[in-house]
Amino acid sequence: MLQCNYVTTPPVKAAPQRSRPMADTDITTEPDDTTSVTGSTTLPLMPIPGGVVLPEMVVTVALETDESQAAAGAATDDLIVLVPKIDNQFSAVGAVAHIENRGTLRDGLPALTIRATHRALIGAGILGTGATLWVEATPLSGQPSTHTKGLAARYSGVASKLLEQLGGG
């Protein structure tokens, strides 16, 4: 369960969602839209089943599962990596976050207030001494690849054409 707190940083625009891919668009699950930066860190992984946390977002995360409670407990330096988990599969890219506050929600669930600092490529998983999954998190630069820029240009062209056909352009 994610609950957003007030954030002092500018809002992040969400990418438009499509119900199906364009006919000749190559869809891949590999994170090709950024280049990695040196310096991977091993951090506890906290799965986020209901959404995505982006850099500079501040969110309150209810620790509803044993897995999330174990990850929060293992974050001795208050750093954790948040990774979307959809259909029992982890995303290849997550967000490294700093735990700002630990507390309890009104319903008694333990919770964390976290601030995501940057995106990271998720590497090999390592089981620790407890129930926590630790992963290598390699920071990503955030610069779009040529492939991503090409897809954005094609999307813009298709959207403009559609707008013209509908009489709005």
C-alpha positions in Angstrom: 0.0 0.0 0.0 1.5 3.3 -1.1 0.4 6.6 0.4 2.0 9.8 -1.0 3.1 12.5 1.4 3.6 16.1 0.4 6.6 16.5 -1.8 8.6 19.8 -2.2 10.1 18.8 -5.5 8.4 19.4 -8.9 5.8 16.7 -9.9 6.9 14.0 -12.2 4.9 13.5 -15.5 3.8 10.0 -16.0 4.4 8.5 -19.4 1.2 7.9 -21.4 0.0 4.3 -21.3 -1.1 2.3 -24.3 -3.5 -0.6 -24.2 -1.6 -2.4 -27.0 1.8 -1.7 -28.7 2.0 -0.1 -32.1 2.3 -2.8 -34.9 6.0 -2.4 -35.6 7.2 -1.4 -32.2 9.6 -3.8 -30.5 8.7 -4.1 -26.8 11.3 -5.4 -24.4 11.6 -5.9 -20.7 15.3 -5.0 -20.7 16.1 -1.5 -19.3 17.5 0.0 -22.5 16.5 3.6 -21.8 19.4 4.5 -19.6 23.1 3.8 -19.3 24.5 2.6 -16.0 27.0 4.5 -13.9 29.8 2.8 -12.0 29.5 1.8 -8.4 27.0 -0.9 -7.6 25.8 -1.3 -4.0 24.3 -4.3 -2.3 21.0 -3.3 -0.7 17.9 -5.1 0.8 15.1 -5.4 -1.8 11.6 -4.3 -0.9 9.0 -5.4 -3.5 6.4 -2.8 -4.4 3.4 -4.7 -5.8 1.0 -1.7 -6.4 3.0 0.8 -8.3 6.3 2.4 -9.1 8.4 4.8 -7.1 10.4 7.4 -9.1 13.4 9.5 -8.0 12.5 12.5 -5.7 9.2 10.9 -4.7 8.4 10.8 -1.0 6.0 8.0 -0.1 4.7 6.1 2.9 5.0 2.4 2.5 2.9 0.1 4.8 4.9 -3.0 5.7 2.1 -5.4 5.0 4.1 -8.5 4.2 6.8 -10.5 6.0 9.1 -9.8 3.0 8.7 -6.0 3.3 9.2 -6.1 7.1 12.3 -8.1 6.7 13.7 -5.7 4.1 13.0 -2.7 6.3 14.6 -4.4 9.3 17.7 -5.3 7.2 18.3 -1.7 6.1 20.8 -0.8 8.8 22.1 2.2 6.9 18.6 3.4 6.1 19.1 2.6 2.3 16.8 0.2 0.5 16.0 -0.6 -3.1 12.3 -0.5 -4.1 11.4 -2.8 -7.0 8.0 -3.2 -8.7 6.8 -6.8 -8.5 4.2 -7.8 -11.0 2.9 -11.3 -11.4 5.6 -12.6 -9.1 8.4 -11.1 -11.2 10.6 -8.3 -10.3 11.3 -5.4 -12.6 14.9 -5.0 -13.9 15.0 -1.4 -12.7 14.1 -0.1 -9.2 14.7 3.0 -7.1 17.2 3.4 -4.3 15.6 5.1 -1.4 16.5 6.6 1.9 14.3 5.7 4.9 13.3 9.1 6.4 11.1 7.8 9.2 9.8 4.6 10.7 6.4 4.5 12.4 3.0 2.9 12.7 -0.1 3.6 10.7 -3.5 4.2 12.4 -4.5 0.5 11.8 -1.4 -0.7 13.6 0.7 -1.7 10.6 4.4 -0.7 10.7 5.3 1.8 8.0 8.2 3.7 6.4 8.4 7.1 5.0 11.0 7.0 2.2 12.5 9.3 -0.3 13.7 7.8 -3.6 17.1 9.2 -4.5 17.9 7.6 -7.9 17.0 4.8 -10.3 19.1 1.6 -10.3 19.6 -1.5 -12.5 18.9 -4.5 -10.4 21.6 -7.2 -10.5 22.3 -10.5 -8.9 20.3 -11.4 -5.8 22.0 -12.6 -2.6 20.2 -14.3 0.3 21.4 -12.9 3.6 21.2 -14.5 7.1 17.5 -13.7 7.4 14.5 -13.6 5.1 15.7 -10.6 3.2 16.7 -10.7 -0.4 19.8 -8.5 -1.1 20.5 -7.3 -4.6 23.2 -5.4 -6.4 21.9 -2.0 -7.4 23.9 -0.1 -10.1 22.9 3.6 -10.4 21.5 4.7 -13.8 22.3 8.0 -15.4 18.7 8.7 -16.5 19.7 9.7 -20.1 17.4 8.1 -22.7 19.0 5.9 -25.3 18.8 6.4 -29.0 16.2 3.7 -29.2 14.0 5.4 -26.7 14.4 8.8 -28.4 13.4 7.1 -31.7 10.3 5.6 -30.1 9.3 9.0 -28.6 9.7 10.7 -32.0 7.5 8.0 -33.6 4.9 8.3 -30.9 4.9 12.1 -31.3 4.3 11.7 -35.1 1.5 9.2 -34.6 -0.2 11.4 -32.0 0.1 14.4 -34.2 -1.4 12.5 -37.2 -4.2 11.2 -35.0 -5.0 14.7 -33.7 -5.1 16.0 -37.3 -7.5 13.3 -38.3 -9.8 14.1 -35.4 -9.8 17.7 -36.3 -7.8 19.0 -33.4 -4.5 19.9 -35.2 
